[in-house]
Amino acid sequence: MKKILSIFTLIITIHLNAQEIKFGKVSKEELEEKFYPLDSTADATYLYKSKDVSYEYTGSQGWYLITKVHERIKIYNKKGFDYANKIIKLFNRGGKDEKIINLKAYTFFINEKGKIDKLKLSKKDIFDEEKTEYWNLKKITMPGIKEGVIVDLTYQINSPYYYYIDKVIAQENIPIKKIDIKIKIPEYFIFKNYQKGHYPIHLKKSSNNITINYTNRLKDCFGCAKTSSYNESISLFEKVIEIDSKNIPALKETEPYCGNIGNYRASLEFELSGTKFPNAMYKNYSNTWESVSKTIYKSANFGNELEKNNYYKGDLATILSSANNNYDKIALIFQFIKTKVNWNGKYQKYTNSGVRKAYKDGIGNSAEINLILTSMLRSAGLDSNPVLVSTKNNGIPLFPTLDGFNYVVSKVNFPDGKYILLDATDKYSTPNILPLRTLNWYGREILKNGESKQVNLTPSSLANETNTLFVKIDEFGDITGMLRRSLSNHSAMFYRQKNNAKKEEDIITSIEEKHNIEINDFKVLNDKNITKPITQNIKFTAEGFIENINDKVYFSPLLFLATKENPFKSKERNFPINFGMPWQDNFSVSISIPDGYFIESYPKELAISLPENLGIFKYKIITKGNKISLSTMIQFNSSIISPIFYPTIKEFYKQLVKKHAEKIILVKKQ
């Protein structure tokens, strides 16, 4: 009986697995599902994600890349509503446009009668937007979105850019119940493929013999009554790469300091390394970063724009009249461009309107602003070059490609080998203090001859915060004190970006709420003067930090500045720890204890050094009479730390939190 039952179960399983998921047909069970069984925290789930990529050939237009997409998404709650919107990117250049056809979609729901009902996507829910000169967006907003619905979407993209296969995303920010990917590549095209991410995705590789039928049209000829045509066919084999997986977990930022989480997303990327057509020689298409950089440099929207300089000569002469040395020149030109041309928020490696127009109108993209800056620095006699960058949201490219860069900064070189990096898009940026968006491993410096070399974008200076705290404790356990906080380098830039547009009372309120203190006097120095560190002077009173138990007084000497929680809680971690930059926090605390008390005990000195000079934690207390002095410091020397050190970093923070929580004990004199 058990054997018969097992066979019966196997037959049912095979039948269910073999069922084809058809567009436009959903089950009531899926619509009634309240949460995803394997992840109850998911706001939405891909019930099905399918992509089929293949090639077609026509005699008149040649090879075309055909991409068929089918996506079915279950929306569980209001937080999942965003997954009912879809943006499709379409590339167009020189009249060769990607086209989207067969776009259809439904929103399925259970109506008041308990039956499956649906709303059809209409034209009014589809919007076209020109994102850049070369990219158009097709934006889709599904109708009738509410909790519990299922969105079913299908479309096809026909692309003349047969040499570029889009990245296959095999892991999303929500779970995927079933994914079905097929990439079919004719033998004439030789692609390398690269897997990315930590979640293992199994690739099934095979090959098929296929026949491609197409129609050839004869050109018009003198005396011909009409254009004639004839049918032909090609027999060849194609390589097939498949992903057929189930229950792929969501990619989540469960831990802090992940950087761009997309860098660790399970995905598959393709690079055309060459072509080999019948009766033709093999043609190599593989790129190097040097060749990519040279291609960008030769573009009319890059190298040619860099050479233009007549439009600013009068302004430059005025600027240089007050410069005494090269450092003055850099500072004055840098500040002038930040004031003269505002950033429009667009990340670009090419100019759009051009440097002249950006300069005249006072607004431009990242390429226009920093190419103007580079050109002015060169005209001032400095050795300056543009640097191509892939911003954090653009990710880290796996192989040399034009898409690997999307931004430009500027670099000034000195004879001793030192250099300064500049980005004039951010008014709070200073020399060698680039905006966080640009701090993504390495850039590519483009030299005047079009050659290039790698540039490390990691800041050489620490983001520094120094807190000096003076505290007096009275006999009732109330605290009066002054906090002097100094911020320099990236810490100062982040403060200005966050607070300079705020009202002072809002800043005071946020500090009071964060530290549980009452501020009596508040002053900020140099918040507008970006060449100097920011200094906050805060006079305050506080209650609740002192415990009285049996004539003994207990308190943490760091008071409200203590680190109370370990940010690293997971048992293990697959992603690097990405601080963005090396950093240092210093704390100096001076405490006056009330008369009639003596110090019974205080935390012992501690120093922890991380392996490979990754960082250090120091903690030391000195007492003298009724004075207590604490000096402590946390420093990380690396902006990115490998996950192999995660257990060590987690333990490091555990010891740090424990030490910060230790108490000084005062005893009342008898």
N, C-alpha and C positions, 0 to 999 in steps of 0.2 A: 504494500500500500504506500509506504514512504517513497519507494522508488518511482511509482506511478505519479505520485504527487510532485516529486522533484522534476520529472520530465514535463509534467503539465505546467509547472512554474517556469521552467526554462523556455517552453514554447511561447508563453505569454510575454516573457521578457524579450525574447527575440522579436516578437511581433511589435511590441511597443517601441523598441529601439529602431526598428525598420520603418516606423511611421514617418512619413515626410511631413515637415512643418510647412503648411501652405499659408501664403499671405491671405489675410482676410478671414481666417477661421481661428477663433479662440475658444477655449473651453470655459464652462461656467465655474468649474473648480478653480481655475486660475483667477477668474474675476472675483471669486469669493475669498481668495487667500488674503489673510490679514497681515501676514508678515512672512519674510523669507525664512524657511525652516532652518537653514544652515547659518543664518546671521540675522537675528531678530532686530539688530540695530540698523539694518539697511533701510534707507528712505525709499529706494526703488531698486529694481533688479532687471537686468537683461534676461528675459526668458529665452531669447534667441538672438544671436548675432551672426550674420552670414555675410560673407564677401566672396565673390567669384570674379577673378581677374583672368582675362584671356585676350588673345590677339585676333584681329580680323584684317583682311587685305582686300583692297579694291584697286582695280587697274588705274583709276583716275586719281585716287588720293593716297595710295600706298598703304602702309601699315597704320593701324589704329589700335589703341589700348581700350578694351571694354571692361568696365568695372560695374558689376551688379551687386547691389546692397539690399539686404533685408534685415531690419531691426525691429524687435518686439520688446517693449519695456512695460513692466508692471510698476504703477505708482502706488506706494503704500500710504504716504502721508503728505502734508503740505510742503515739507522740506524737499520732497522729491519732484515737485512741480517743474523745476528747471530742466529735468530730463525729458520733459515733453516738448522742449524747444530744440531745434536742430539747425546747425549752421554748416553749409556745404561750401567748400572753397573750390573755385574754378579758375584755372590759369588761362590767361590770354595774352598773346604777344604777336604783333605784326599781322593781325588778321587770322591767326591760327588760334581758335578758341576751343576750349573744352565745352562740351554741351551736355546738359542734363535732360534725359528723356524718361518717359514712363514713370513720372513721379506720382505716386499714389499713397494715401495714408488714411487711416481710420482711428478714431477714438472709440473703444468699446467700453460699455458699462451695463449694469443691470438696471432695467427700468422699474417703474413703480409696480408693474405687474409681475416682477420677478423674472422677466425674460431678458435674454441678451439683446442689446440694442447697440447702435453705432452712429457716429457722426462722421461725415466725410470731409476730408481736407478740401477747402475751396481756394480759389485763386486769391481771395482777399486775405488769406492767412499766409501767403507767400510773398516775401519782399526781396527785392534785388538791391544790393549795395555795392558800390565801387570802393573797395578797400584801399587799393593802391593802383598805380598805373598798370600793373600786371595781374592783379588779383581781384576777382569779383566774388561776392558772397551771395549765396541763396539762403535766406533766413526763413525758417518754417516755425510757425506757432500753431500748435495743435488745438483744435476746438474742444470745448466741453471738458476741460481738465478739472478733475476733483479727485478726492481720495478714493483709491480702489480701482481706477480705470486702467485699461491696457492700451498703449499706443502701438500701432502696427504701421510700419513705414517701409516703402520700397522705392528704389529709383535706379537709374543706370546713367553712368557717365561715359561718354565717348571722347577720347582724348587723342589728338594727333601727336602728343608727346610720348610716343611708344617706348622711348628710352628711359622713362622715369616711372617707376612703380611706387605708389604711395606707401608710406610706412603702414604696416599691419599692427594695429593695437590689439593685443591679446589679453589685456587686463585693464579694467576700468576702475573708476572710483566707487562703483557699486558692483555687487557680485554679478557674474555671468553664469546662468544656469546651463546654457549650451552654446558653444561656438563652433562654427563650421566655416573654415577658410580654404579656398582653393586658388592657387596661383599656377597658371598654365603658360609656359614660356616656350615658343618655337625654338628649334635647335639653332636658328640663325643668330639668336641673341644670347650672349653669355653673361649671366648675372652672378655676382657674389651676393650671398645673403649673410646677414649678421643678426644674431640673437642678442637681446638686451633684457636686463632685469633679473631679479632673483627668483621669481616664481618659475619653476621648470615647465616649459612648454614643449611637448613632443612633436617633432616634425616628421611627417611621413612623406618619403620621397619615392617617386616612381616615374615611368615614362610611357607614353602612348604613341602609336602610329596614327596620324591624322591626315585628312585631306582638306585643303582649303580651296573652295570654289570661288571664282571671281569673274567679273565681266570686264573685258578690255574694249575700249572704244577707239576706233580708228579716227585719226584727225581728219577734219574737213579737207576735202580735196577739190581741185578745180573740176567742175563738170559733174560732181556727185550730187544726186538728187537729195540724199539725206546722209546723216552720219550713221555709219554701220558699226556693229559691235559683234564680238564673238566671246564665247565662254571658254575659260581655261580652268585648270585645277593643278594644285601642287600637292604632292605626297611628301610628308616629312614626319619627324617625330617631335614630340613636345615633352619637356620636363614638367613634372607636376609636384608641387609642394603643398601639403595639406596639414591643417590643424583641425583636429576633431576632438574637442575636449568638453568636459562637463564640470560644473561646480567650481569655477575659478573664483577665488576669494577677491574681495575688493582691495584695492591698494589704498591704505589709510595711513595718515600721519598719526600713529599712535604714540610717537615719541617726539620730543622737541628737537630742534636743530637738524632738520632733514634737508634744508636747502630746497631745491626743486625736486619734489617727490617724483615727478615725471621721469627723471633720470634713471629711476629704478623700476619703471613700469615694464612688465613683460611685453615685448614687441619684437617685430621682425622687420629689418630694413634691407633694401636691395640697392646694389650699385652695379651699373652696367660697366663691365670691364672690357667688353669687346663685341664685335659682330663678325660673322663669317657667312656671307651669302654665297650662293652657287656661282662658280666661275669668277670669284673675286677673292682678293687677298684678305687675310684677317686684319681687322682694323681695331687698334687699341683705343679704349676710352678711359682707362683708369687714370685718375687724377692723383696729384700730390698736393700738399698744402701750398707748395711753391707755385704750381701751375694754377691753382685756384686763385691765389693772391694776384698773380700776374694778369689773369683774365679780368678780375675786378678792376685792377689798376688801369687796364687798357680801355675800360668802358668810358664812353663819352660823359657819363654821369658820375665819374669819379676822377680819373687822372686829368682829363681836360679841365674839369672844374677847379682842380687844385692849382692849375697853372695860371688862372685868371687873377689879376691883382690890381688893375687900374681903378676899380670901383672904390677902393679904400685908401688910396695913397695919401690923400689930403689928411684924413683922420689919423693915419699911422704917423705921419710927420709930427702932428700935434702931440700924440701920445709919447713919442720917443724924445721929445724936447725936454721932458722932465726925468728921463731915465739916466742913472749914473753908471749902471753896470748891467750885465746880462740878466741877473736875477730881477732887477727893477723892470727890465723890458718884459720879462715873462709875466710878472705880477700885473703890470699895467695893461698889457694886451689882453691877458686872461680876464681881468675884471671888466675891461671895456666891452669885450664880446658878450659876456654874461649880461651886461646891461643893455647892449645894443640889439641883440637878437634873442627873442624868447623862444623857448622850445615848445613845439606844438604837440608834444607827447608821442610822436611817431618814431618808432625804432626803424632806422633805415641804414643800409650801407651805401646806398646810392642817393644822389640828389634827386629831388622831385621837380621843384620849380627852378632850381639852379641857385648858385651862391649869390649872384648879383641881385636877384629878386628877393631872396631871403634877407640879404643885407639891407636892401632898400625898404622892404615891408616890415622889417623888424621881427620876423617870425620864420622858423624853419625846422626841419627834422634834424635828427642826430647827426647825419652825414653832412648836411649843409652847414650847421653851426661849427662842427669841429674841423671841417675842411677849410672854412674861413679862418678859424683860429690857427690851423697849421700853416696856411698860406701867409698870414700876417707875421707869424713867428719867423718863417723863412725869410720874408722880405726885410725883417729886422736884423738879419745876419745870423740867426740861430739855426742850429742843426735840428730841424724838426721834421717829423714824419707822422702820417696817419697810422693808427693801429686798428685793425679789424678785430671785432669782438663778437662772441656769441653770448648774449645776455642770459641771465639765469632762467628766464621763462622760455628761451629758445633751446635750452638743454645743451648737452655735450655731444657733438657729432661723433659717430663711430668711425667715419671714414671721410676723406677729403671731398668736400662738396660745396658748391656755391651757397647752398642753404645753411651751411655751417656757420656763416657769419650774418649778423643782422644789425650791426651797430658799429659806430666809429668813435674812437677817442683820439687824443693827440699825445705825442711824445717829444720831449726835448732831450737831446743827448749832449753830454759834456765830454771833454777830452780825457778825463780820468776814468771813463767807463760808467759813471753814474748817470742817472736819468730821472726825469720828472714826467709823470703821467697826468694829463689834464682832461677834464670833461666840462665844457662850458654850458651844457644843457641844464645843469643844476646850480642855482644861485648860491647854494651853501657849500658847494664843492670847493676844495682848495687843492693846491699842488700835492700830488700823490695821495689825495683823499678822494677817491672816485666814488660815485654813487654805488650803493649796494647791488643794484641790478647788473652792474658791469663786472663784478668780482666773481668771475666764472672760469677759474683755472688759468688758461693761457689765451693771449691774443696773438695777432700776426702783424708785425710792423712792416709797412710797405716802403721800401727805399726809393730814392729818386729815379733809379734805373729800372724800377719795376720788380727787382728782386725782393725777397722777404725773409724775415727771421722771427723766431718765436719770442714772445715777451711774457714774463710771469706777471700776472695781474694781482697776485696776493700782496696786500699791503706789507711794507717792511716795518712800519711803526705800529705800536700797540694802540688799540682803542682804549683810552685810559680814563678811569673815574677814580678820583681821590676824595674820600669823605673824612673830614676832620670834625670830631664831635666833642664839645665841651658840655659837661653835665654836672649839675649840683642836685643832690638828693637831700630833702629836708627830713626832719624827724617823723613826719607823717607819711613818708614814702612818696610824696609828690616830687615831680621833676621839673626843673627849669634848665634850659640849655640853649646852645647855639650850634647849628650845623653849617659848616662851610663845605660845599661840594664843588669840585673843580672837574670840568670835562674837557678833554682834548682829543684831537684827531677825529676818528669816526664817531666817538661818543658825543663830541660837540656837534658834528653835522647832524646826527640823528635827533638830538635835542632840538636844534633849530628847525628841522623839517617838521617835527611833531608839535612844537609849542609856539613858534614865532608868530603864527597867525591867530593864536588864542588870546583871550583876555586874561589879564593878570589874576583876576579873582577865580577864573576857571582853573588856572594852573595851581593856585593855592589850595583850592578845594580838592583837586586830585591828589596832591601831596598829603593833605590832612587825612583823606580817606585811606590812602595806601598805608600810611605809617601810624594811624590812630593817634595823632597829635593835634594840638591847637596852635596855629601859627599866629604870633603877635606882630612879627615884622618880617617882611620878605623883600629881598633885593636881588636883582640879576645884573651882572656886569658882562659886557661884551657879547650879548646875544645877537647884536647886529654887526659887530666887528668880527668878521669871520677869520681874521688873521691871528686872533688871540683865543686862548681857552676861555670857556664860559665859567663864570663863578656865581654860585648861588649862596647867599647869606640868609639863613633862616633862624629867627629867634622863636622859641616855642615853649610850651608847657605840656606836660603829659601826666596821665594817671594810668594805673593798672599794670605797670611794668614791674612793680615791687610787690613781693609777697612777705607778709609778716606771720611767722609761725612760731609760737612758744618763745617769744622774745628774740627770735632770730629773723634776719632779713635776707631774702633770697632774690637775686636778679641776674639776668644775663648781661654781661658788660657791653655787648653790642646793641642791647635794647631792640629798637625797631629796625636796625640795620642787619640783624642776623638773618642768615639763610635758613629758613625753617623747614624746607621740603626738598627732597632729592628729586631733581627733574627727570632722572632716569629710573623708570620703574619696571620696565619689561624684563623678563627673564633673560632674553637674548635679543640681539639686534642684527638685522641684515644690511642696514644702510650705514654709510659713514656718518659720523657726527660732524655737522657743518656749522661752525660758528660764524662763518662769513669772513672773519679776519682774526688775527691774534689779538688778545685783549688782556687787560690787567685791571683789577679792582683793589684799591688800597683803603684801609680803614685805620684811623688813628683816633683813639678815644681817651679822653681825660675825665676822670670822675672824682668829685669831691663828696666824701661820705659825711653824714651828719655827726655833729659832736656827740660824745658819749658812746660811740660805737668803735669796735676794733674789728679787723679782718681776721676771721677764723680760718677761712680757706678760699682758694681761688683756682681756676683751671690751670693745669700744667702746660708748659711749653710744648708745641708740636710742630713738626716740619715733615711734609710729605712731598717727595719728588716722584713724578711720573716717568716711566721708561722713555728712552730716546729723546729726552729733553722736551717732552710734550707739555709739561706744565709743573707748577709747584704751588703748595699751600703752606703758609707760615702763620704761626699764632704764638704771641708772647705777651705775658703780663708782668709788669714791674709795679711793686707797691712801695710807698714811702709815707709813713704817718697816715694821714687821712686822705691820701691821694692814690688813685689807681690809674695806671697808664697801660693801655692795650694797643698793640701794633699787630695787625694781621693783613695778609695779602693773598689774593688768588690770581694766578696768572696762567694763561694758556699760550704757548708759543707757536702753535700750529692752528690754522683756520679749519683744516679738515683732518679728521682723525679716523683711521681705519676701524671698521667694526670688530677687528680682532682684539682691539684694546677696550672694547665696550665693558667687559666685566671689571677691568681695572679702573676705568673712569667712574663706573657706578659705585665701586667701593670707595674711591677717592671722595666722591660727593657724600657718601654715607658717613665717612669719618669727619668731613667738613661740617655737615649738619649736626652731627653729634657734638662736636667741639663747640660750635656756636650756641648750642643749647645748654652747655654746662654753666653752672651758677657760681657766682661769688656769694659767700655766706658772711654776713656781719652779725656780730653778737654785741648786745648792749652791755656796757661796763657796769659792774656791780658797785 
